[in-house]
């Protein structure tokens, strides 16, 4: 019941933000939401590198997301300038190394610290920028992503609970089943078909295939976040959202799903069709 009540409150607010906020304000809102998830990740990662400069992620994530998002589109340009990509590479290599070095990380924690800060930076900043990009280009495309992720998650939960027997990844996430994964995939494709019919006046297989791949990416994102929790010996990343756990628990599927959809739109050329 708590799960349903939280969703009933959060979903309308999320949709209102997607369709009614200007892109820059939407980016600011995303940063505020993601910072909660980053804080939960920082707290969890204390198990692996307790004396590492993990809190630097709270500053680095918004900065890199800005480089990939609003900062990468001066004057409303659609293409990301090459210098921004080079700067991003510099931040992810030299920048992360300097943070760990100047943070005086103990040598025995240096390698785990590089992993926590380096992976954490890309893990949060890239999907944040992707969500901004989708809303800026067309809020309806972001709605498609949310439908794939949210409806797929619901389908996985209920189909897995009712009919699931064979575990998908018992060590990482004991409650997930192959039936649940298949249910999420089927609902994601169905949601894309309905969306395509309503928005484009027809259904094409490239979009359905992309919806399926996005669903797989979203489910992998969920499993990766489960690794963090199992390693940290916690059930949920937090208690902010009743029935859902923490913000990291709620966003985990988007962390992989959003980049997969954006890259898929570019590779298939659908980004031009959907503009």
C-alpha positions in Angstrom: 0.0 0.0 0.0 2.8 2.4 0.9 4.4 1.7 -2.5 1.2 2.6 -4.4 0.5 5.7 -2.3 4.1 7.0 -2.9 3.7 6.4 -6.7 0.3 8.1 -6.7 1.9 11.2 -5.3 5.2 11.2 -7.1 4.1 10.3 -10.7 1.8 13.4 -11.2 4.5 15.7 -9.8 7.1 14.1 -12.1 4.9 14.5 -15.2 4.1 18.1 -14.3 7.8 18.8 -14.2 8.5 17.0 -17.4 5.9 18.9 -19.4 5.7 22.3 -17.7 9.2 23.3 -16.5 11.6 25.1 -18.8 14.7 23.0 -19.6 17.0 24.9 -17.4 14.6 24.7 -14.4 14.1 21.0 -15.1 17.9 20.6 -15.0 18.0 22.4 -11.6 15.2 20.1 -10.3 17.1 17.0 -11.6 20.3 18.1 -9.8 18.4 18.5 -6.5 16.9 15.0 -6.9 20.1 13.4 -8.0 22.0 15.0 -5.1 19.9 12.9 -2.7 20.8 9.8 -4.6 24.5 10.8 -4.7 24.5 11.3 -0.9 23.0 7.8 -0.5 25.7 6.4 -2.7 28.4 8.3 -0.8 27.1 6.9 2.5 27.0 3.3 1.1 30.5 3.5 -0.4 32.0 4.2 3.1 32.1 0.4 3.3 34.7 0.1 0.5 36.7 3.3 1.0 35.8 5.0 4.3 38.6 7.6 4.1 38.3 8.4 0.4 37.1 11.9 -0.7 33.7 10.4 -1.7 31.8 13.6 -0.8 33.5 15.3 -3.8 30.9 13.6 -5.9 28.3 16.0 -4.5 30.2 18.8 -6.3 31.6 16.9 -9.3 28.3 15.3 -10.5 26.4 18.6 -11.0 29.5 20.1 -12.7 30.0 17.3 -15.2 26.2 17.1 -15.8 26.2 20.8 -16.7 29.1 20.2 -19.1 27.1 17.4 -20.8 23.7 19.2 -20.5 23.1 23.0 -20.6 26.7 23.9 -21.0 27.1 21.7 -24.0 24.4 23.5 -26.0 25.4 27.2 -26.3 22.8 29.3 -28.1 20.4 26.3 -28.3 22.8 24.3 -30.5 21.9 20.6 -31.0 25.4 19.2 -31.4 27.8 18.9 -28.4 31.1 20.8 -29.2 34.1 18.6 -29.4 35.9 20.6 -26.7 33.2 19.7 -24.2 33.8 16.0 -24.8 37.6 16.5 -24.4 37.0 18.4 -21.2 34.8 15.6 -19.9 37.5 13.1 -20.6 40.0 15.3 -18.7 37.7 15.5 -15.7 37.1 11.7 -15.7 40.8 10.9 -15.9 43.0 13.6 -14.5 40.3 15.2 -12.4 39.3 12.0 -10.6 43.0 11.1 -10.0 43.7 14.5 -8.6 40.7 14.3 -6.3 41.9 11.0 -4.8 45.5 12.3 -4.6 44.8 15.7 -3.1 42.2 14.1 -0.8 45.1 12.3 0.9 43.4 9.0 0.5 45.3 6.2 2.3 47.3 4.1 -0.1 45.4 0.9 0.8 42.2 2.6 -0.2 43.5 4.4 -3.3 42.3 1.9 -5.9 38.8 1.5 -4.4 38.6 5.3 -4.1 39.3 5.7 -7.8 36.6 3.3 -8.6 34.0 4.9 -6.2 34.7 8.5 -7.4 35.4 7.7 -11.1 32.4 5.3 -11.6 30.2 7.4 -9.3 30.8 10.5 -11.4 29.8 8.9 -14.7 27.1 6.8 -13.0 25.2 9.9 -11.9 26.2 12.7 -14.3 25.6 10.9 -17.6 22.0 9.9 -17.0 21.2 13.3 -15.4 22.4 15.0 -18.7 20.5 12.5 -20.7 17.2 13.2 -18.9 17.8 16.9 -19.5 18.5 16.3 -23.1 15.3 14.3 -23.6 13.1 16.9 -22.0 14.8 19.7 -23.9 14.3 18.0 -27.2 10.7 16.7 -26.6 9.0 16.0 -23.3 7.0 13.3 -24.9 10.2 11.3 -25.6 11.1 11.5 -21.9 7.6 10.3 -21.2 8.3 7.3 -23.3 11.4 6.5 -21.2 9.4 6.9 -18.0 6.7 4.6 -19.3 9.3 1.9 -20.3 10.9 2.1 -16.9 8.0 2.6 -14.5 5.5 0.3 -16.2 8.2 -2.3 -16.8 9.2 -2.1 -13.1 5.5 -2.6 -12.1 5.1 -5.5 -14.5 8.3 -7.2 -13.3 7.1 -6.9 -9.6 3.7 -8.3 -10.1 4.4 -10.9 -12.7 7.5 -12.1 -10.8 5.5 -12.3 -7.6 2.6 -14.2 -9.1 4.4 -16.6 -11.5 8.1 -16.2 -11.0 10.0 -19.3 -10.0 13.5 -19.3 -11.6 15.7 -16.5 -10.1 17.3 -14.0 -12.4 20.3 -13.1 -10.2 19.9 -14.8 -6.8 23.2 -13.6 -5.4 22.6 -9.9 -6.3 18.8 -9.6 -6.1 17.1 -12.8 -4.7 13.5 -11.5 -5.4 14.0 -10.9 -9.2 12.9 -13.7 -11.6 13.2 -14.4 -15.3 9.4 -14.2 -15.5 9.5 -10.7 -14.0 12.2 -9.7 -16.5 10.2 -11.0 -19.4 7.1 -9.2 -18.1 9.0 -5.9 -17.9 10.3 -6.4 -21.4 6.8 -7.2 -22.8 5.2 -4.2 -21.1 7.9 -1.9 -22.2 7.5 -2.9 -25.9 3.7 -2.6 -25.6 4.0 0.9 -24.0 6.3 1.9 -26.9 3.7 0.6 -29.4 0.9 2.6 -27.8 3.1 5.7 -27.6 4.2 5.4 -31.2 0.6 5.0 -32.4 -0.6 8.0 -30.5 2.4 10.3 -31.3 3.5 9.1 -34.7 0.4 7.6 -36.2 2.0 4.2 -36.6 4.2 1.6 -35.1 7.7 0.9 -36.4 9.9 -2.0 -35.4 13.1 0.2 -34.8 11.3 2.0 -32.0 10.0 -1.3 -30.5 13.5 -2.8 -30.7 14.9 0.3 -29.0 12.2 0.1 -26.3 13.2 -3.6 -25.6 16.9 -2.7 -25.4 16.1 0.3 -23.1 14.1 -2.1 -20.9 17.1 -4.4 -20.7 19.3 -1.5 -19.8 16.9 -0.3 -17.1 16.8 -3.8 -15.5 20.6 -4.0 -15.6 20.7 -0.6 -13.8 18.4 -2.1 -11.1 20.8 -5.1 -10.7 23.9 -2.9 -10.5 22.4 -0.8 -7.8 21.5 -4.0 -5.9 25.3 -4.9 -6.0 25.9 -1.7 -4.0 23.3 -2.6 -1.4 24.5 -6.2 -1.1 28.1 -5.0 -0.7 27.0 -2.4 1.8 24.8 -5.0 3.7 21.6 -2.9 3.5 18.2 -3.7 2.1 17.5 -0.2 0.8 19.7 2.8 0.0 17.5 5.0 2.3 14.0 5.5 3.7 13.0 8.7 2.0 10.2 7.1 -0.2 7.9 4.8 1.8 7.6 1.5 0.0 10.4 2.3 -2.4 13.4 2.9 -0.1 15.7 5.7 -1.0 16.1 8.0 -4.0 18.9 5.7 -5.3 16.4 2.8 -5.2 13.8 4.8 -7.2 16.2 6.1 -9.9 18.5 3.1 -10.4 16.8 1.9 -13.6 17.0 5.3 -15.1 20.7 5.5 -14.6 21.2 2.9 -17.4 17.9 3.2 -19.2 18.3 7.0 -20.0 21.7 6.7 -21.7 20.7 3.6 -23.6 17.6 5.3 -25.0 19.5 8.5 -26.0 22.4 6.6 -27.7 19.8 4.3 -29.4 17.9 7.3 -30.7 21.2 8.7 -32.2 22.3 5.4 -33.7 18.9 4.6 -35.3 18.3 8.2 -36.5 15.0 8.2 -34.6 16.1 11.4 -32.8 15.5 13.4 -36.0 12.1 11.7 -36.6 10.9 12.4 -33.0 12.0 16.1 -32.9 
